[in-house]
Every structure is written in C-alpha cells, then in structure tokens.
Amino acid sequence: MNERRERFEAVFREVYEPLQRYARRRTDLATADDVVADALLVVWRRLDDLPPGLALPWCYAIARRCLANRRRGDDRQARVADRLMGECRDEVIDGDPAIDLALDPALEVALAQLDVDDREIVRLWAWEQLPPREIAVVLGISANAAAIRVHRAKRRLADLVARATRDQRKDADAAGHEAVGSTRHTTKGAQ
C-alpha cells in the first residue's frame, strides 16, 4: 500500500498544476477544481493502468472525460429543473468559457469557428504544449492519426485567422470612411 501511495504522490506532483491549468482553460474555477479532484480520484483507482512515461497526457485524457461527464450532468440537471418549473429552455450552445489569455481578436474569432474536435486538438497542442504522440494518448487515437489531425487543425486555424484578419481590416477601413454625399450644390443663377 505504501508503494502505491508513493507512486500516486509522484504522479500527483507531476500532473496537478498542469491539470489545474487544463481545466481552468475550459471551465469556471469551481468546476475546474471539481474536475481535477474527480480526475485524481480516477488516477488513484486506475494507477496500475498508467502508461510508463505518459502520466500527463494520460491524466489529460481522464480530465477531459471528467469534464465531459460534468457537462452532461449539468445539462441533465438543468433540463430536469426546467421541466419541473415548466419553462421552455433554449438549447444550450457549447461555447468556450472565458480564456485567461489575452488573445488576438482574429484568433478568438478563428477558434470559435473551428469545430469542437479541432478546437480541442489546437488547445492540446498550443496551450498544453503536447506533441502528437501525447495528444494521441489524450484522445485515444494512434500517434499517426493525432499528427495528421494536428496538422489539419493548424491549417484550418491558420486559414480562419487569415480570413478573420482580412475581415477585421475591411471593417476598420469601412469604419474610417464615411459615406459622404456631394458637397457641391449647384443653383441655376449662382454662376
């Protein structure tokens, strides 16, 4: 039992802070703390399944599932509460929580336009700084598939950023020019 506890404590020291950052970038602070706690409980229970040398991406995969479970549970609770209160509820749009990074507006627009899977790939690659091999562990896919998905998601993001930047320039140019009518007034006898 002491050996297992020591292994868990070593994993805990390695993954706790990165898991906190991972969760806080995806949800509010209170939920992030709960997700990390849930993930660490799963890590304790499944410590023997930990792949050697891949503790962090393995824990990211667990935290990702815990966060998805939390969101599903919150959605179920909200639906039950709405049904009990007899209110109609608009469908919830799965948007990103506020990001604690000061993003370029064009990047924010582009990230919002990516589909959920591409957005997660980009986050794992850019924010968590995982190589494709570790992203594969998080997503439960092959390393080759992860590398291809990272490449494609980055390309789509770059295209969307370029488009958003062009759109912002057009908007700024349009805002700087007012539609001005002719200031000349001609009258027949004024010449």
N, C-alpha and C positions, 0 to 999 in steps of 0.2 A: 504494500500500500504506500509506503514512503517513497519507493522508486517511481510509482505512478504520479504521486503528488509532485515530486521534483520535476518530472517530465512536463507536467501541466504548468507548473510555475515558470519553467524555462520558455515554454510556448507563450504563456501569458505575457511575460516580459517582452517578447519579440513582437507580438501582434496587437497588444492592447491599444496603444496610441494610433497606429495605422487604422485599426478597425474603427476607432472613435472618429477619425477624420473621414473615413469612408462613409460611415453612417450619417454624420453631420452634413455632408455634402448632398445627401439625398433626402433628408427629412429634418423636422424640427429637433431641438436639443433633447427634449424629454423623451421623444420616441427613439432618438438615436441611442440614448443611454439604455433604454429597454432592449433595443435590438442587439446591442453589444452584449448585454447581460445574457440574453437568450442564446446568442451565438457562442458565448463562452461556456454555457451550460452544455450545449451540443458538443463542443470541443472536448469537454471533460468526459462526456458519455462515450464519444467515439474516438478517444485518444489513440486507441490501437490502430485505427484506420488512417492515421496521419501519414501521408506520403513523405518519405525522407527528403529533406531539403526544400520542401514546398509548403511550409507551415503557413506563410502569409497568404498566398493565393488560395489555399485550401480553406483558410478561415474567411477570406473574402467570399468564397462560394457559399459558405454556411451563412454568413451575414446577409448575403443577397437573398437567400431563401427565407431567412427570418424576417427580413424587411417585406418581402412579398407576402408572407403569411400575415404579418401585421396589417398590411394594407387591405388584404382580403377580409380580415377580421373586422377592421374599422368600417369597411364598406358594408359588411353584413349587419353590423350594429346600427349603422346609420339607416339602412333600409328598414330594419325592424322598428326603429324609433319613428321613422316617418310613417310607416304603416299604422303604428299604434296611435299616432297623433292625427292620422287621416289626411296628411298633407301630401301633395304631389311633389315629387322631388325631381329636379332636372338631373340628367345624367352627369356624373362627375367626370370631368376631363382630367386625364392623368397628366398633370403638368409637373414641371420640376419645382422643388422648393427653392427658396431664395438661396443663391450660391454666395458663399462668403468671399468669393474672389471678385475683384473689380474687372469685369470682362469688357472687352471691346464690344460696342453695341452691335457691330456686324457679326461678331462671333456669337453673341447671345441670340440674335435672330437666326443664324445658321443652325446652332444647336437645337433650338426649338423646332426647326423644320426637319431635323433628322428623325427617322423612326426610332422607336424605343430601343430596339436592339442595337442599332448603330450608335445611338447616344451612349449606351452603356459601354460599348466597346471603346469609344473615344475616351470616356471617363476613366476606364480602367487603364488605358494606355497613357493618357496625358496626366490625369490627376493622381492616380495611384502609382504611375510610372512602372507598370508591369510589362515585361516583354511578352510576346505572343505565347511562348511556352507556358507562362504562368497564367495568362488570360485563358488559355485552354483549360487549365485546372478549374478556374472560377466558373467557366461556362459549361464545363463537362463535354468539351469537344476535343478533337485532335489538335495537336500543335500546328499542323499544316492548315487546317481549317481556320484556326484562330489567326494565323499570319495573313491568310487571304482576306478574312473579314476585317482585320485591322487596316490592311492596305485599301480595301474598297471603302470603308467608312471614312478614312482620312481623305481619300479622293473626293467622296461626296461632300464632306465637310468643307474642303477647300473650294469646291465649285459653289457651294451655298454661301460661303464667306465672300467670295468674289462677287457674286450676284447681289448680296446684301450691301456690300460696299458701293457698288455701282448705283444701286437704288438710293442709298443714303446721299451720294454725291448729287444725283439727279434732284432729290428732294431739297437739298441745300441750295443748289443752283436755282431751282424754281422759287424757293422762298426769298432769294436775294433779288429777284426781278419781279417787279410789279407790272401788271398789265396796265400800261398807260395808254390812254387814247391820244389822239392828235391834239396838240395844244394850239394849233392854228385855227383860228376862226376866220372865215372869210365872209365878208359882207360885201354886198354889191357896190356900195358907194364908198368904201373905205380906201380904195386905191388911189 
